[in-house]
Structure formats: structure tokens, C-alpha cells
Amino acid sequence: DTLVLRDMMKDTVDMIEEQGEQLNEVDEVVETAAETTESAVKELEAARGHQKATQKLKIIIGSICGCLVLTAIIILSVMFGSPAGSTPISMATTTTTTTAAPGGGGGGGVASRRLFLRSSLDMVRS
């Protein structure tokens, strides 16, 4: 009986040692997971900062592009717009006629192109 009891005690000690090793392994895995989680949180915070900076940059670039387009439209309207005090385009289209130059060269082409550009700009303005 004492031999059986001794073998049982030895088996119990072996099982306790195995379980202790398994608990140590589990503890190491939990510590590694906690460290990895902390690292991931720091990376996410950095990514959020980069995302905000990128969004601000996109807004700035969009604003600059919008200003450039607006400036281009203003410059074009000033360059091709009718001078102050001149006849409005709607009236000019009804009163302006073009005639071909002698020899069939079509000299009225320049005037008709100017008229077309002015009427196009007036449509954009209104």
C-alpha cells in the first residue's frame, strides 16, 4: 500500500509540475498579447494623426485649385468680356453682320469668332 501511495504522490507531483509549466506558458502568451496590443494602440494613434494631416492637406490643395480656377475664369472674362459702355452681346448678335472680304477670303471670320466668344462668356456670367 505504501508503494502505491508513493507512486500516486509522485504522479501527482509530476502533474503539478506540468500544470505549472503550462501556466507559465499561458502567462507568457498573455504578456506578449498585452505588449502587442499596446504597440497596436500606439500605431493606430499615429495613423490617426497622419490621416488628419492628409485630410488637411487635401483641403488646402482643393482650396488652392478652386482659387486657381476662379482666377482663370476671372482673367478670361476680363480678357474676352465686352468693354464698359459697349452694346450688350444679346443686342450685338441681332445687329452685327459679317461680310466676306473681296476675293472670297472670308474676312468676317475673326469678327464672328469674337462674337461667339463674347456670347459664350456672357452665358457663363449669367
C-alpha positions in Angstrom: 0.0 0.0 0.0 2.8 2.4 0.7 4.3 1.8 -2.7 1.1 2.5 -4.4 0.6 5.7 -2.3 4.2 6.7 -3.1 3.6 6.2 -6.9 0.4 8.2 -6.6 2.2 11.1 -4.9 5.0 11.0 -7.5 2.4 11.1 -10.3 0.6 14.0 -8.5 3.9 16.0 -8.2 4.6 15.3 -11.9 1.2 16.6 -12.9 1.5 19.7 -10.8 4.9 20.5 -12.4 3.4 20.0 -15.9 0.5 22.3 -15.0 2.9 24.9 -13.6 4.8 24.9 -16.8 1.6 25.2 -18.8 0.6 28.1 -16.6 3.9 29.8 -17.2 3.4 29.4 -20.9 -0.1 30.9 -20.7 1.3 33.8 -18.7 4.0 34.5 -21.3 1.4 34.4 -24.1 -0.9 36.9 -22.1 2.1 39.2 -21.5 3.0 39.1 -25.2 -0.6 39.8 -26.2 -0.7 42.8 -23.9 2.5 44.2 -25.3 1.3 43.7 -28.8 -2.0 45.4 -28.0 -0.2 48.4 -26.5 2.0 48.6 -29.7 -1.1 48.4 -31.9 -2.8 51.2 -30.0 0.3 53.5 -30.5 0.3 52.7 -34.2 -3.4 53.4 -34.5 -2.9 56.8 -32.8 0.0 57.6 -35.2 -2.1 56.6 -38.2 -5.0 58.8 -37.0 -2.6 61.7 -36.8 -1.3 61.0 -40.3 -4.9 60.7 -41.6 -5.8 64.1 -40.1 -2.7 65.7 -41.6 -3.5 64.2 -45.0 -7.1 65.4 -44.8 -5.9 69.0 -44.0 -3.5 68.8 -47.0 -6.3 67.6 -49.3 -8.5 70.6 -48.2 -5.6 73.0 -48.7 -4.9 71.6 -52.2 -8.6 71.7 -53.1 -8.9 75.3 -52.0 -5.8 76.3 -54.0 -7.2 74.6 -57.1 -10.5 76.3 -56.6 -8.8 79.6 -56.3 -6.8 79.0 -59.4 -9.9 78.0 -61.4 -11.8 81.1 -60.2 -8.8 83.3 -61.0 -8.6 81.8 -64.5 -12.3 82.4 -65.1 -12.0 86.0 -63.9 -9.0 86.6 -66.2 -10.7 85.1 -69.2 -13.9 87.1 -68.5 -11.8 90.3 -68.3 -9.8 89.4 -71.4 -12.8 88.5 -73.6 -15.5 90.4 -71.9 -17.2 93.4 -73.5 -15.7 96.8 -72.5 -17.7 99.0 -70.2 -20.4 101.0 -72.1 -20.4 98.8 -75.1 -23.5 97.2 -76.6 -24.6 94.0 -74.7 -24.0 90.8 -76.6 -27.7 90.0 -76.9 -28.2 93.2 -78.9 -24.9 92.8 -80.8 -25.9 89.5 -82.1 -29.0 90.9 -83.7 -27.3 94.0 -85.2 -23.8 92.6 -86.2 -23.4 91.3 -89.7 -20.3 89.9 -91.3 -19.4 90.3 -94.9 -16.9 88.3 -96.9 -13.8 90.1 -98.0 -13.3 90.7 -101.7 -11.9 87.7 -103.3 -13.9 85.2 -101.2 -11.3 85.2 -98.4 -14.0 85.1 -95.6 -12.7 88.2 -93.7 -15.7 88.1 -91.4 -14.4 85.0 -89.6 -12.5 86.9 -86.9 -15.5 89.1 -86.0 -17.7 86.1 -85.8 -15.3 84.2 -83.5 -15.1 87.3 -81.2 -18.8 87.4 -81.2 -19.1 83.7 -80.4 -16.5 84.1 -77.5 -18.3 87.1 -76.1 -21.7 85.4 -76.2 -20.2 82.3 -74.6 -18.7 84.3 -71.7 -22.0 86.2 -71.2 -23.8 82.9 -70.9 -21.2 81.8 -68.3 -21.6 85.1 -66.4 -25.4 84.8 -66.2 
